[in-house]
């Protein structure tokens, strides 16, 4: 079964994803526009298709290793990136908003190829086994009182490795201009959601810690790869369940309001927000 077929099946049930929880916590009004009213975005930040194109290439690289023990040539990944990003930009029905590091499509493609070269040269799987690539999982969500809800948490893990000691490591791929702080990585709720999904699907023991690593491709004049390590505990998962439960309660109560943050500059609902 392909990743897309698996995701379609997971979405047949009532569900919420980490992405939806993240959007709600950062700006519940944006959540309303995106998921309740399904309003099309007014603009497209280049970071979205750019990041997706990098992800597609990383998926192809690791899936080829896992399924065929085959190392994809760098030029194939570069071509895939250029084709994917060009298609996303050319097919966009709204204006694409570029950034300083990539002020147009050609420069974005060039930057992506330079990032892929760094990625390609940085991968080190010594002592590691690739267990899953773009792995879709689902798990029942519970209330803060421990009662099962009708909703499923769904998510797709970028990469799952097993080290030489037999322990799993969850990898999340990112592209970013700025360096991550360790505190931000330690508080990243996406890793907690991944940990919740792994424990609920018995990939790890219910009380076990889950090792996590964020692989960040920095969008610099001289790109580089940075690695950040963190751990998620059973207590983290319990807290996540409470947060998810509160988010669901707030959504059901139709509590939606704007929240100003650094994310506003890339938001696709600036006009709708100003008219709210």
N, C-alpha and C positions, 0 to 999 in steps of 0.2 A: 504494500500500500504506500502511495506517495505521501509526502508531507501535506500536500494540499487536500488530498482525500481524507487524511486523518483529521486535519483541522476542520473540514466540512462536517465530519461526523461529530466531532466534539462540540461544534457550534449548534448542533441540532437541539441540544438541551439548553435550559436556561443557564446563562454563564456570565462571568465577568472576567476580564483579563487584568494582569498587572498594569498594562498600559492605560486601561480605563481608570483604575484606582489612582494611578499616578496623575492622570489628567485632572481627575476630580479634586485630589488633594492640593494640586497646584493652582487650579482655577476651575471652580465648579461651574461657572458660567460657560467656559469653553466646553466643558463636558456636556452641558445642555445643548449647545449649538451642534456639537459633533454627534452625540449619541442619542439624544432625545428628539431633537428637531431634525437631525440629519441635514443640516444646512451645508451646502457645498462651500469649501473655503474660498476666500476672496483672492488669495495669492498663495504661491508655493515657495517656501524658503528652500534654497538650493541644498541646504544641509540634509533635507529629507531624502530626495532621490540620490544624492551623493552617498549618503550613508548606506542606503539600500543597495546601491551598485557595488560598494565595497563588500557588503555582507554576502551578496550573491557570489562574488569571486572567492571569498573565504570559504563559503559553503562548498563550492565546487572543488576547491583544493583539498579540504579535509574529507569530503565524501569520496573522492577518487582514491585517497589513501585508505579509507576504511573499507570500501567495497571492492576495490581492485588492486590495492597496494601499488597504485600508480601515482607518480608525481607529475601533476599537470605542468606543462612548460609555462614560464612566466609570460611569454608573448600571447598565449591563449587566454590567460587571465586578463591581460591588458586589453585585448580585443573585446572580451566579454564585457569588461567595465565600460569601455567606450560605447559599445552598441547599446547596452542597457541604459546608461545615463542619457545618451542622445535621444533614445526613444521616449524616455520619461519627460525630458525637456520639450521635445518637439510635439508630443501629444498632449501637453498640458493645456487646458482650456482657460487657465488663469495666468497672470503675469508671474514669472519666476524672479524671485528676489535673490540677487547674488551678494557675495561677501567680498571683503577686501582681499582675502587670500585667493579668491577665484572670482574675478569680476565679470566673467563671461563663460560661455560653454566651452570654448577651446581651452581656456586656462583651467577650468574645472576638470576637464579630461586629462590634461597634462599633470595636474596635481594628483589626481587619482592614480595615474600610472606610477608616479614617483612613490606614493604611499604603498602601492602593491609591491614595488621592488624592495622596499624596506621590510614589508611583511614577509615576502618570499625568502629574504636573506636572514630573517630573524627566527623563523620557526625552528624549534628544537624539541623533538619528541623522544629524545633519548630516555629509555626506561618507561615510556608512556604507551598506552594502548588507547586508540580512538574508539570509544564506546557508542557515542551518539553524535549525530550532526543535525542541527535544526530539529531537535527531538520534541515532538508535541506531546504534552501531558495534560491530564485533567484530574481534579480532586474535589471532593465535596467540601464546601465551606461550612463552618460551624459558627454559631452565635457565641457571644462572650460568656454565656452560661453553659457552653459545650453541647448545645443541641444542633443537630444537623439541619441545614437549610435545603431548599430545593435548588439552590444555585451551585454551579461548579466554578471553580477557579481553573482557567485554562492558560497555558503558556507554552512557548517554544524556546527550549534551551539552545543557545547558539552552538555550544560544543561541550561534550562530556568526555573526560579522560579518566583513565584508571592508571595510577602510578605503580611502581614496582612493589609497593607494600600492599597493593590491592585496594587502596582507598580511592574514592571518586573525587574528581576535581571539576567543578563547574566553571566554564570559561564564558565570559561575556565580552563580545567584541565592540569596541567603540572607536569613533573618530572624533577628535577634538582639537581645537586650536590651543586651548590652555591646559596646563597640567592639572591632574586631579589631586585633591588633598586626601590624605589617608583617612581623615575623619569623614569625608564625603563618601568614600568607598565603604567604610565601615557602616555607614548609615544607609547605604543604597538599598532601597526596598526591593528592587528587582532580584537581587541575590536571595533575599529572604523568601520571596515568592518561589524562586527556583528550589530552594531548600524545602519549602512546604510541599511542593509537588513531588520531589524525590522521596521524602519521608512518607507521604500519603500513598505513593505507589510502591512502597517497600523496596525502593532502590537503596535506601539506607535504613538503619534501625531508627525507630521513633525517637529515641533519646540521643542519637548520635549527632556529633558536630558535622557540618558539611564544609569542606574546604572550597574556597572560591578564588578566582583570579580574574581581574579585569585587564584585558589586553587593549591598550589604547594606542592607536596610530595618530601621532601628533601632526597636524596640518601646519607645518613650518616651512620656511624657505629651504631648510635642510631637514626633511621629515625624519622622524625616529619613532621607534616602538618603545612604549613604557609598560611595565607590568606592576600591578597592584594586587596584593594578597590580603584576604580577609576570611573570616570564619562566621558561619551562622549556627546558632545553637537551638536546642529545643525551646528554650525560653524566647528566643527571637521569633520562632514560628508561632508560638502561642500569642505573642504580642501582635504579630501580623494578622492572625485570625481575628483578633479583637478590632484592629483598625479596619480590616475589610468589612466586618460586621457593621461597624459604625458608618462606614461609607455607604453601604447598602441601605441602611436605615435612613440616612440623609437623602439619598436618591429617591427612595420611596416616598419621602415626605416632601419631595420637590424643593429642596433647599439648594438654590443655585445663586451664586453671587460672584462678581468679579474679584480677582486678586492680582494686584500689581506685582510684577517681579521682572527679573532679567529675561524671562521667557516671552514677554510681551513683544519684543522686537521682531521675533520670528513667527508670531501668531498669525494664523490665516483668517482671524475673525476680528480684526481691528475695527472695521467700520461697524459691524454688528454690535460690538462691545460699546462703542461710543454712542450708539443710538439706543442702547438698553435703558 
